[in-house]
Every structure is written in C-alpha cells, then in structure tokens.
Amino acid sequence: MSKFKMIPEQKDEYLGNIWGWKISFMGLGLILFMLGLMWFRSCQIAKTPQKEPVEQLHNEHK
C-alpha cells in the first residue's frame, strides 16, 4: 500500500493486449483448425485400421 502513496498518479488498470486482439484471434483460429484436423485424422484412422493378418506374420518369421 505504501507504494501507491508514494506514486499517486499510478493506477491499477488494464493496459491492453500487447499483441492486439487480431493476432490473438488468429492464434485461436489456428489452434481450433489444428484440433479439427487432428480430430478428423483420428476419425479416418479409426475407420480404416491397418492390421496385418496373423498368417503373414508367422510366414515372415520362418
């Protein structure tokens, strides 16, 4: 509290976003795009599992 008494013109207020809201929203858009891409890719991989038949695995080891 004594700090505020020494500097009376200093106020506790929000100074703003250092990068600006445009850059912040572009970053949010990029994050959402990447999450959507990861979700889409995980759905594609889940639909087409690439498993090798067990018989082929046994033939390769012999």
mmCIF file of the N, C-alpha and C atoms, coordinates in Angstrom:
data_MODEL
# 
_entry.id   MODEL 
# 
loop_
_atom_site.group_PDB 
_atom_site.id 
_atom_site.type_symbol 
_atom_site.label_atom_id 
_atom_site.label_alt_id 
_atom_site.label_comp_id 
_atom_site.label_asym_id 
_atom_site.label_entity_id 
_atom_site.label_seq_id 
_atom_site.pdbx_PDB_ins_code 
_atom_site.Cartn_x 
_atom_site.Cartn_y 
_atom_site.Cartn_z 
_atom_site.occupancy 
_atom_site.B_iso_or_equiv 
_atom_site.pdbx_formal_charge 
_atom_site.auth_seq_id 
_atom_site.auth_comp_id 
_atom_site.auth_asym_id 
_atom_site.auth_atom_id 
_atom_site.pdbx_PDB_model_num 
ATOM 1   N N  . MET A 1 1  ? 0.813   -1.198  0.000   1.00 0.00 ? 1  MET A N  1 
ATOM 2   C CA . MET A 1 1  ? 0.000   0.000   0.000   1.00 0.00 ? 1  MET A CA 1 
ATOM 3   C C  . MET A 1 1  ? 0.851   1.255   0.000   1.00 0.00 ? 1  MET A C  1 
ATOM 4   N N  . SER A 1 2  ? 2.002   1.185   0.624   1.00 0.00 ? 2  SER A N  1 
ATOM 5   C CA . SER A 1 2  ? 2.834   2.383   0.698   1.00 0.00 ? 2  SER A CA 1 
ATOM 6   C C  . SER A 1 2  ? 3.355   2.777   -0.692  1.00 0.00 ? 2  SER A C  1 
ATOM 7   N N  . LYS A 1 3  ? 3.479   1.810   -1.590  1.00 0.00 ? 3  LYS A N  1 
ATOM 8   C CA . LYS A 1 3  ? 3.947   2.104   -2.936  1.00 0.00 ? 3  LYS A CA 1 
ATOM 9   C C  . LYS A 1 3  ? 2.978   3.041   -3.664  1.00 0.00 ? 3  LYS A C  1 
ATOM 10  N N  . PHE A 1 4  ? 1.691   2.814   -3.464  1.00 0.00 ? 4  PHE A N  1 
ATOM 11  C CA . PHE A 1 4  ? 0.688   3.644   -4.127  1.00 0.00 ? 4  PHE A CA 1 
ATOM 12  C C  . PHE A 1 4  ? 0.645   5.053   -3.538  1.00 0.00 ? 4  PHE A C  1 
ATOM 13  N N  . LYS A 1 5  ? 0.990   5.189   -2.289  1.00 0.00 ? 5  LYS A N  1 
ATOM 14  C CA . LYS A 1 5  ? 1.012   6.518   -1.675  1.00 0.00 ? 5  LYS A CA 1 
ATOM 15  C C  . LYS A 1 5  ? 2.211   7.329   -2.185  1.00 0.00 ? 5  LYS A C  1 
ATOM 16  N N  . MET A 1 6  ? 3.308   6.632   -2.506  1.00 0.00 ? 6  MET A N  1 
ATOM 17  C CA . MET A 1 6  ? 4.482   7.337   -2.995  1.00 0.00 ? 6  MET A CA 1 
ATOM 18  C C  . MET A 1 6  ? 4.289   7.811   -4.436  1.00 0.00 ? 6  MET A C  1 
ATOM 19  N N  . ILE A 1 7  ? 3.562   7.036   -5.257  1.00 0.00 ? 7  ILE A N  1 
ATOM 20  C CA . ILE A 1 7  ? 3.313   7.396   -6.654  1.00 0.00 ? 7  ILE A CA 1 
ATOM 21  C C  . ILE A 1 7  ? 1.801   7.546   -6.841  1.00 0.00 ? 7  ILE A C  1 
ATOM 22  N N  . PRO A 1 8  ? 1.230   8.699   -6.595  1.00 0.00 ? 8  PRO A N  1 
ATOM 23  C CA . PRO A 1 8  ? -0.225  8.847   -6.650  1.00 0.00 ? 8  PRO A CA 1 
ATOM 24  C C  . PRO A 1 8  ? -0.803  8.754   -8.065  1.00 0.00 ? 8  PRO A C  1 
ATOM 25  N N  . GLU A 1 9  ? -0.035  9.064   -9.114  1.00 0.00 ? 9  GLU A N  1 
ATOM 26  C CA . GLU A 1 9  ? -0.590  9.027   -10.475 1.00 0.00 ? 9  GLU A CA 1 
ATOM 27  C C  . GLU A 1 9  ? -0.666  7.621   -11.061 1.00 0.00 ? 9  GLU A C  1 
ATOM 28  N N  . GLN A 1 10 ? -0.044  6.639   -10.403 1.00 0.00 ? 10 GLN A N  1 
ATOM 29  C CA . GLN A 1 10 ? -0.095  5.270   -10.872 1.00 0.00 ? 10 GLN A CA 1 
ATOM 30  C C  . GLN A 1 10 ? -1.460  4.670   -10.538 1.00 0.00 ? 10 GLN A C  1 
ATOM 31  N N  . LYS A 1 11 ? -2.096  4.061   -11.533 1.00 0.00 ? 11 LYS A N  1 
ATOM 32  C CA . LYS A 1 11 ? -3.413  3.458   -11.330 1.00 0.00 ? 11 LYS A CA 1 
ATOM 33  C C  . LYS A 1 11 ? -3.343  1.980   -11.696 1.00 0.00 ? 11 LYS A C  1 
ATOM 34  N N  . ASP A 1 12 ? -4.121  1.163   -11.015 1.00 0.00 ? 12 ASP A N  1 
ATOM 35  C CA . ASP A 1 12 ? -4.243  -0.237  -11.373 1.00 0.00 ? 12 ASP A CA 1 
ATOM 36  C C  . ASP A 1 12 ? -5.343  -0.360  -12.412 1.00 0.00 ? 12 ASP A C  1 
ATOM 37  N N  . GLU A 1 13 ? -4.954  -0.451  -13.676 1.00 0.00 ? 13 GLU A N  1 
ATOM 38  C CA . GLU A 1 13 ? -5.937  -0.618  -14.728 1.00 0.00 ? 13 GLU A CA 1 
ATOM 39  C C  . GLU A 1 13 ? -5.365  -1.517  -15.809 1.00 0.00 ? 13 GLU A C  1 
ATOM 40  N N  . TYR A 1 14 ? -6.239  -2.062  -16.600 1.00 0.00 ? 14 TYR A N  1 
ATOM 41  C CA . TYR A 1 14 ? -5.847  -2.980  -17.664 1.00 0.00 ? 14 TYR A CA 1 
ATOM 42  C C  . TYR A 1 14 ? -5.180  -2.178  -18.783 1.00 0.00 ? 14 TYR A C  1 
ATOM 43  N N  . LEU A 1 15 ? -3.946  -2.539  -19.115 1.00 0.00 ? 15 LEU A N  1 
ATOM 44  C CA . LEU A 1 15 ? -3.190  -1.802  -20.116 1.00 0.00 ? 15 LEU A CA 1 
ATOM 45  C C  . LEU A 1 15 ? -3.431  -2.297  -21.539 1.00 0.00 ? 15 LEU A C  1 
ATOM 46  N N  . GLY A 1 16 ? -4.036  -3.452  -21.688 1.00 0.00 ? 16 GLY A N  1 
ATOM 47  C CA . GLY A 1 16 ? -4.355  -3.968  -23.020 1.00 0.00 ? 16 GLY A CA 1 
ATOM 48  C C  . GLY A 1 16 ? -3.497  -5.157  -23.397 1.00 0.00 ? 16 GLY A C  1 
ATOM 49  N N  . ASN A 1 17 ? -3.865  -5.733  -24.508 1.00 0.00 ? 17 ASN A N  1 
ATOM 50  C CA . ASN A 1 17 ? -3.177  -6.897  -25.033 1.00 0.00 ? 17 ASN A CA 1 
ATOM 51  C C  . ASN A 1 17 ? -1.949  -6.415  -25.803 1.00 0.00 ? 17 ASN A C  1 
ATOM 52  N N  . ILE A 1 18 ? -0.782  -6.947  -25.491 1.00 0.00 ? 18 ILE A N  1 
ATOM 53  C CA . ILE A 1 18 ? 0.455   -6.470  -26.109 1.00 0.00 ? 18 ILE A CA 1 
ATOM 54  C C  . ILE A 1 18 ? 0.485   -6.759  -27.610 1.00 0.00 ? 18 ILE A C  1 
ATOM 55  N N  . TRP A 1 19 ? -0.093  -7.872  -28.072 1.00 0.00 ? 19 TRP A N  1 
ATOM 56  C CA . TRP A 1 19 ? -0.057  -8.229  -29.483 1.00 0.00 ? 19 TRP A CA 1 
ATOM 57  C C  . TRP A 1 19 ? -1.289  -7.746  -30.236 1.00 0.00 ? 19 TRP A C  1 
ATOM 58  N N  . GLY A 1 20 ? -2.316  -7.325  -29.553 1.00 0.00 ? 20 GLY A N  1 
ATOM 59  C CA . GLY A 1 20 ? -3.544  -6.910  -30.223 1.00 0.00 ? 20 GLY A CA 1 
ATOM 60  C C  . GLY A 1 20 ? -4.509  -8.063  -30.360 1.00 0.00 ? 20 GLY A C  1 
ATOM 61  N N  . TRP A 1 21 ? -5.772  -7.749  -30.451 1.00 0.00 ? 21 TRP A N  1 
ATOM 62  C CA . TRP A 1 21 ? -6.794  -8.792  -30.493 1.00 0.00 ? 21 TRP A CA 1 
ATOM 63  C C  . TRP A 1 21 ? -6.814  -9.510  -31.828 1.00 0.00 ? 21 TRP A C  1 
ATOM 64  N N  . LYS A 1 22 ? -6.387  -8.859  -32.891 1.00 0.00 ? 22 LYS A N  1 
ATOM 65  C CA . LYS A 1 22 ? -6.369  -9.509  -34.204 1.00 0.00 ? 22 LYS A CA 1 
ATOM 66  C C  . LYS A 1 22 ? -5.438  -10.721 -34.187 1.00 0.00 ? 22 LYS A C  1 
ATOM 67  N N  . ILE A 1 23 ? -4.239  -10.553 -33.641 1.00 0.00 ? 23 ILE A N  1 
ATOM 68  C CA . ILE A 1 23 ? -3.274  -11.649 -33.566 1.00 0.00 ? 23 ILE A CA 1 
ATOM 69  C C  . ILE A 1 23 ? -3.781  -12.737 -32.623 1.00 0.00 ? 23 ILE A C  1 
ATOM 70  N N  . SER A 1 24 ? -4.425  -12.339 -31.535 1.00 0.00 ? 24 SER A N  1 
ATOM 71  C CA . SER A 1 24 ? -4.953  -13.321 -30.584 1.00 0.00 ? 24 SER A CA 1 
ATOM 72  C C  . SER A 1 24 ? -6.033  -14.181 -31.223 1.00 0.00 ? 24 SER A C  1 
ATOM 73  N N  . PHE A 1 25 ? -6.913  -13.562 -32.001 1.00 0.00 ? 25 PHE A N  1 
ATOM 74  C CA . PHE A 1 25 ? -7.970  -14.333 -32.659 1.00 0.00 ? 25 PHE A CA 1 
ATOM 75  C C  . PHE A 1 25 ? -7.408  -15.200 -33.783 1.00 0.00 ? 25 PHE A C  1 
ATOM 76  N N  . MET A 1 26 ? -6.352  -14.738 -34.437 1.00 0.00 ? 26 MET A N  1 
ATOM 77  C CA . MET A 1 26 ? -5.708  -15.568 -35.457 1.00 0.00 ? 26 MET A CA 1 
ATOM 78  C C  . MET A 1 26 ? -5.073  -16.791 -34.804 1.00 0.00 ? 26 MET A C  1 
ATOM 79  N N  . GLY A 1 27 ? -4.472  -16.623 -33.639 1.00 0.00 ? 27 GLY A N  1 
ATOM 80  C CA . GLY A 1 27 ? -3.899  -17.749 -32.907 1.00 0.00 ? 27 GLY A CA 1 
ATOM 81  C C  . GLY A 1 27 ? -4.974  -18.730 -32.462 1.00 0.00 ? 27 GLY A C  1 
ATOM 82  N N  . LEU A 1 28 ? -6.101  -18.199 -32.000 1.00 0.00 ? 28 LEU A N  1 
ATOM 83  C CA . LEU A 1 28 ? -7.213  -19.060 -31.605 1.00 0.00 ? 28 LEU A CA 1 
ATOM 84  C C  . LEU A 1 28 ? -7.732  -19.843 -32.810 1.00 0.00 ? 28 LEU A C  1 
ATOM 85  N N  . GLY A 1 29 ? -7.834  -19.175 -33.949 1.00 0.00 ? 29 GLY A N  1 
ATOM 86  C CA . GLY A 1 29 ? -8.270  -19.851 -35.173 1.00 0.00 ? 29 GLY A CA 1 
ATOM 87  C C  . GLY A 1 29 ? -7.315  -20.960 -35.572 1.00 0.00 ? 29 GLY A C  1 
ATOM 88  N N  . LEU A 1 30 ? -6.018  -20.709 -35.446 1.00 0.00 ? 30 LEU A N  1 
ATOM 89  C CA . LEU A 1 30 ? -5.026  -21.729 -35.775 1.00 0.00 ? 30 LEU A CA 1 
ATOM 90  C C  . LEU A 1 30 ? -5.132  -22.926 -34.834 1.00 0.00 ? 30 LEU A C  1 
ATOM 91  N N  . ILE A 1 31 ? -5.314  -22.661 -33.558 1.00 0.00 ? 31 ILE A N  1 
ATOM 92  C CA . ILE A 1 31 ? -5.463  -23.747 -32.581 1.00 0.00 ? 31 ILE A CA 1 
ATOM 93  C C  . ILE A 1 31 ? -6.711  -24.569 -32.880 1.00 0.00 ? 31 ILE A C  1 
ATOM 94  N N  . LEU A 1 32 ? -7.829  -23.912 -33.159 1.00 0.00 ? 32 LEU A N  1 
ATOM 95  C CA . LEU A 1 32 ? -9.068  -24.633 -33.465 1.00 0.00 ? 32 LEU A CA 1 
ATOM 96  C C  . LEU A 1 32 ? -8.947  -25.422 -34.759 1.00 0.00 ? 32 LEU A C  1 
ATOM 97  N N  . PHE A 1 33 ? -8.272  -24.843 -35.757 1.00 0.00 ? 33 PHE A N  1 
ATOM 98  C CA . PHE A 1 33 ? -8.058  -25.554 -37.017 1.00 0.00 ? 33 PHE A CA 1 
ATOM 99  C C  . PHE A 1 33 ? -7.238  -26.818 -36.801 1.00 0.00 ? 33 PHE A C  1 
ATOM 100 N N  . MET A 1 34 ? -6.173  -26.714 -36.027 1.00 0.00 ? 34 MET A N  1 
ATOM 101 C CA . MET A 1 34 ? -5.323  -27.875 -35.781 1.00 0.00 ? 34 MET A CA 1 
ATOM 102 C C  . MET A 1 34 ? -6.060  -28.951 -34.973 1.00 0.00 ? 34 MET A C  1 
ATOM 103 N N  . LEU A 1 35 ? -6.867  -28.530 -33.999 1.00 0.00 ? 35 LEU A N  1 
ATOM 104 C CA . LEU A 1 35 ? -7.672  -29.502 -33.245 1.00 0.00 ? 35 LEU A CA 1 
ATOM 105 C C  . LEU A 1 35 ? -8.668  -30.208 -34.164 1.00 0.00 ? 35 LEU A C  1 
ATOM 106 N N  . GLY A 1 36 ? -9.298  -29.452 -35.047 1.00 0.00 ? 36 GLY A N  1 
ATOM 107 C CA . GLY A 1 36 ? -10.233 -30.047 -36.003 1.00 0.00 ? 36 GLY A CA 1 
ATOM 108 C C  . GLY A 1 36 ? -9.543  -31.010 -36.950 1.00 0.00 ? 36 GLY A C  1 
ATOM 109 N N  . LEU A 1 37 ? -8.349  -30.658 -37.408 1.00 0.00 ? 37 LEU A N  1 
ATOM 110 C CA . LEU A 1 37 ? -7.580  -31.531 -38.285 1.00 0.00 ? 37 LEU A CA 1 
ATOM 111 C C  . LEU A 1 37 ? -7.184  -32.817 -37.564 1.00 0.00 ? 37 LEU A C  1 
ATOM 112 N N  . MET A 1 38 ? -6.752  -32.701 -36.303 1.00 0.00 ? 38 MET A N  1 
ATOM 113 C CA . MET A 1 38 ? -6.398  -33.896 -35.535 1.00 0.00 ? 38 MET A CA 1 
ATOM 114 C C  . MET A 1 38 ? -7.609  -34.781 -35.294 1.00 0.00 ? 38 MET A C  1 
ATOM 115 N N  . TRP A 1 39 ? -8.758  -34.172 -35.005 1.00 0.00 ? 39 TRP A N  1 
ATOM 116 C CA . TRP A 1 39 ? -9.980  -34.948 -34.791 1.00 0.00 ? 39 TRP A CA 1 
ATOM 117 C C  . TRP A 1 39 ? -10.380 -35.675 -36.070 1.00 0.00 ? 39 TRP A C  1 
ATOM 118 N N  . PHE A 1 40 ? -10.334 -34.965 -37.212 1.00 0.00 ? 40 PHE A N  1 
ATOM 119 C CA . PHE A 1 40 ? -10.689 -35.562 -38.496 1.00 0.00 ? 40 PHE A CA 1 
ATOM 120 C C  . PHE A 1 40 ? -9.759  -36.725 -38.821 1.00 0.00 ? 40 PHE A C  1 
ATOM 121 N N  . ARG A 1 41 ? -8.463  -36.525 -38.603 1.00 0.00 ? 41 ARG A N  1 
ATOM 122 C CA . ARG A 1 41 ? -7.488  -37.572 -38.903 1.00 0.00 ? 41 ARG A CA 1 
ATOM 123 C C  . ARG A 1 41 ? -7.675  -38.785 -37.995 1.00 0.00 ? 41 ARG A C  1 
ATOM 124 N N  . SER A 1 42 ? -7.989  -38.542 -36.735 1.00 0.00 ? 42 SER A N  1 
ATOM 125 C CA . SER A 1 42 ? -8.199  -39.677 -35.833 1.00 0.00 ? 42 SER A CA 1 
ATOM 126 C C  . SER A 1 42 ? -9.444  -40.464 -36.222 1.00 0.00 ? 42 SER A C  1 
ATOM 127 N N  . CYS A 1 43 ? -10.464 -39.788 -36.720 1.00 0.00 ? 43 CYS A N  1 
ATOM 128 C CA . CYS A 1 43 ? -11.665 -40.498 -37.203 1.00 0.00 ? 43 CYS A CA 1 
ATOM 129 C C  . CYS A 1 43 ? -11.346 -41.318 -38.442 1.00 0.00 ? 43 CYS A C  1 
ATOM 130 N N  . GLN A 1 44 ? -10.508 -40.791 -39.330 1.00 0.00 ? 44 GLN A N  1 
ATOM 131 C CA . GLN A 1 44 ? -10.135 -41.520 -40.542 1.00 0.00 ? 44 GLN A CA 1 
ATOM 132 C C  . GLN A 1 44 ? -9.309  -42.756 -40.208 1.00 0.00 ? 44 GLN A C  1 
ATOM 133 N N  . ILE A 1 45 ? -8.409  -42.638 -39.266 1.00 0.00 ? 45 ILE A N  1 
ATOM 134 C CA . ILE A 1 45 ? -7.574  -43.780 -38.891 1.00 0.00 ? 45 ILE A CA 1 
ATOM 135 C C  . ILE A 1 45 ? -8.411  -44.842 -38.195 1.00 0.00 ? 45 ILE A C  1 
ATOM 136 N N  . ALA A 1 46 ? -9.373  -44.430 -37.392 1.00 0.00 ? 46 ALA A N  1 
ATOM 137 C CA . ALA A 1 46 ? -10.211 -45.387 -36.664 1.00 0.00 ? 46 ALA A CA 1 
ATOM 138 C C  . ALA A 1 46 ? -11.097 -46.189 -37.623 1.00 0.00 ? 46 ALA A C  1 
ATOM 139 N N  . LYS A 1 47 ? -11.489 -45.587 -38.732 1.00 0.00 ? 47 LYS A N  1 
ATOM 140 C CA . LYS A 1 47 ? -12.360 -46.283 -39.688 1.00 0.00 ? 47 LYS A CA 1 
ATOM 141 C C  . LYS A 1 47 ? -11.594 -47.307 -40.516 1.00 0.00 ? 47 LYS A C  1 
ATOM 142 N N  . THR A 1 48 ? -10.324 -47.075 -40.767 1.00 0.00 ? 48 THR A N  1 
ATOM 143 C CA . THR A 1 48 ? -9.541  -47.981 -41.599 1.00 0.00 ? 48 THR A CA 1 
ATOM 144 C C  . THR A 1 48 ? -8.310  -48.465 -40.844 1.00 0.00 ? 48 THR A C  1 
ATOM 145 N N  . PRO A 1 49 ? -8.486  -49.414 -39.936 1.00 0.00 ? 49 PRO A N  1 
ATOM 146 C CA . PRO A 1 49 ? -7.303  -49.927 -39.229 1.00 0.00 ? 49 PRO A CA 1 
ATOM 147 C C  . PRO A 1 49 ? -6.425  -50.737 -40.183 1.00 0.00 ? 49 PRO A C  1 
ATOM 148 N N  . GLN A 1 50 ? -5.141  -50.589 -40.053 1.00 0.00 ? 50 GLN A N  1 
ATOM 149 C CA . GLN A 1 50 ? -4.219  -51.295 -40.934 1.00 0.00 ? 50 GLN A CA 1 
ATOM 150 C C  . GLN A 1 50 ? -3.508  -52.377 -40.138 1.00 0.00 ? 50 GLN A C  1 
ATOM 151 N N  . LYS A 1 51 ? -4.183  -53.506 -40.013 1.00 0.00 ? 51 LYS A N  1 
ATOM 152 C CA . LYS A 1 51 ? -3.616  -54.636 -39.285 1.00 0.00 ? 51 LYS A CA 1 
ATOM 153 C C  . LYS A 1 51 ? -3.187  -55.698 -40.286 1.00 0.00 ? 51 LYS A C  1 
ATOM 154 N N  . GLU A 1 52 ? -2.070  -56.302 -40.026 1.00 0.00 ? 52 GLU A N  1 
ATOM 155 C CA . GLU A 1 52 ? -1.604  -57.379 -40.881 1.00 0.00 ? 52 GLU A CA 1 
ATOM 156 C C  . GLU A 1 52 ? -2.207  -58.691 -40.387 1.00 0.00 ? 52 GLU A C  1 
ATOM 157 N N  . PRO A 1 53 ? -2.549  -59.545 -41.319 1.00 0.00 ? 53 PRO A N  1 
ATOM 158 C CA . PRO A 1 53 ? -3.079  -60.854 -40.895 1.00 0.00 ? 53 PRO A CA 1 
ATOM 159 C C  . PRO A 1 53 ? -2.026  -61.641 -40.123 1.00 0.00 ? 53 PRO A C  1 
ATOM 160 N N  . VAL A 1 54 ? -2.483  -62.430 -39.192 1.00 0.00 ? 54 VAL A N  1 
ATOM 161 C CA . VAL A 1 54 ? -1.580  -63.203 -38.336 1.00 0.00 ? 54 VAL A CA 1 
ATOM 162 C C  . VAL A 1 54 ? -0.809  -64.228 -39.156 1.00 0.00 ? 54 VAL A C  1 
ATOM 163 N N  . GLU A 1 55 ? -1.419  -64.778 -40.200 1.00 0.00 ? 55 GLU A N  1 
ATOM 164 C CA . GLU A 1 55 ? -0.752  -65.789 -41.021 1.00 0.00 ? 55 GLU A CA 1 
ATOM 165 C C  . GLU A 1 55 ? 0.471   -65.212 -41.720 1.00 0.00 ? 55 GLU A C  1 
ATOM 166 N N  . GLN A 1 56 ? 0.383   -63.974 -42.183 1.00 0.00 ? 56 GLN A N  1 
ATOM 167 C CA . GLN A 1 56 ? 1.529   -63.368 -42.849 1.00 0.00 ? 56 GLN A CA 1 
ATOM 168 C C  . GLN A 1 56 ? 2.672   -63.151 -41.850 1.00 0.00 ? 56 GLN A C  1 
ATOM 169 N N  . LEU A 1 57 ? 2.358   -62.816 -40.646 1.00 0.00 ? 57 LEU A N  1 
ATOM 170 C CA . LEU A 1 57 ? 3.393   -62.601 -39.639 1.00 0.00 ? 57 LEU A CA 1 
ATOM 171 C C  . LEU A 1 57 ? 4.129   -63.900 -39.335 1.00 0.00 ? 57 LEU A C  1 
ATOM 172 N N  . HIS A 1 58 ? 3.408   -65.011 -39.254 1.00 0.00 ? 58 HIS A N  1 
ATOM 173 C CA . HIS A 1 58 ? 4.037   -66.299 -38.981 1.00 0.00 ? 58 HIS A CA 1 
ATOM 174 C C  . HIS A 1 58 ? 4.907   -66.740 -40.154 1.00 0.00 ? 58 HIS A C  1 
ATOM 175 N N  . ASN A 1 59 ? 4.499   -66.466 -41.394 1.00 0.00 ? 59 ASN A N  1 
ATOM 176 C CA . ASN A 1 59 ? 5.278   -66.851 -42.564 1.00 0.00 ? 59 ASN A CA 1 
ATOM 177 C C  . ASN A 1 59 ? 6.565   -66.029 -42.669 1.00 0.00 ? 59 ASN A C  1 
ATOM 178 N N  . GLU A 1 60 ? 6.556   -64.780 -42.240 1.00 0.00 ? 60 GLU A N  1 
ATOM 179 C CA . GLU A 1 60 ? 7.743   -63.939 -42.332 1.00 0.00 ? 60 GLU A CA 1 
ATOM 180 C C  . GLU A 1 60 ? 8.831   -64.370 -41.363 1.00 0.00 ? 60 GLU A C  1 
ATOM 181 N N  . HIS A 1 61 ? 8.465   -64.900 -40.214 1.00 0.00 ? 61 HIS A N  1 
ATOM 182 C CA . HIS A 1 61 ? 9.450   -65.293 -39.208 1.00 0.00 ? 61 HIS A CA 1 
ATOM 183 C C  . HIS A 1 61 ? 10.120  -66.616 -39.525 1.00 0.00 ? 61 HIS A C  1 
ATOM 184 N N  . LYS A 1 62 ? 9.573   -67.416 -40.427 1.00 0.00 ? 62 LYS A N  1 
ATOM 185 C CA . LYS A 1 62 ? 10.151  -68.731 -40.734 1.00 0.00 ? 62 LYS A CA 1 
ATOM 186 C C  . LYS A 1 62 ? 11.263  -68.634 -41.733 1.00 0.00 ? 62 LYS A C  1 
# 
